[in-house]
Amino acid sequence: MTTTNAGETADLLDLAERMARAAGAELMSRYGNIQGLGTKSSATDPVSDADRAAEALVAAMLLEQRPQRDGPMLLHGLQGRHGQPLMSVPRSRVECPDPQLLRQSYERFRAGRGAG
């Protein structure tokens, strides 16, 4: 198990937030213009060019910022999935998460209170 000090934890949280914001910006820049629709594991598991672009952006940022410094979860669990879709964009606005609920969940996460 890899241990981190408070500074390293803050750096990791900062990196995670930057990656999430960059991926979100990439996805939102393509919202309403879904192209390259395919499937992942089954016909009910769609993936688009936007998904692939966001995943590639996160993977590139991760490789640039944390090359081989982390344990096997990072190397095999995340970096090893480079080029494989990790998420999909909702097909309609009705399926999109509520932005206010997302903000509330994120603020609870940042405050260390978890989901409940």
Stockholm file with secondary structure:
# STOCKHOLM 1.0

chainA/1-116         MTTTNAGETADLLDLAERMARAAGAELMSRYGNIQGLGTKSSATDPVSDADRAAEALVAAMLLEQRPQRDGPMLLHGLQGRHGQPLMSVPRSRVECPDPQLLRQSYERFRAGRGAG
#=GR chainA/1-116 SS CCCCCHHHHHHHHHHHHHHHHHHHHHHHHTTTCCCSCEESSSTTSEECHHHHHHHHHHHHHHHHHSTTCSCHIIIIIIGGGTTSCCCCCCSSGGGSCCHHHHHHHHHHHHTTCTTC
#=GC SS_cons         CCCCCHHHHHHHHHHHHHHHHHHHHHHHHTTTCCCSCEESSSTTSEECHHHHHHHHHHHHHHHHHSTTCSCHIIIIIIGGGTTSCCCCCCSSGGGSCCHHHHHHHHHHHHTTCTTC
//
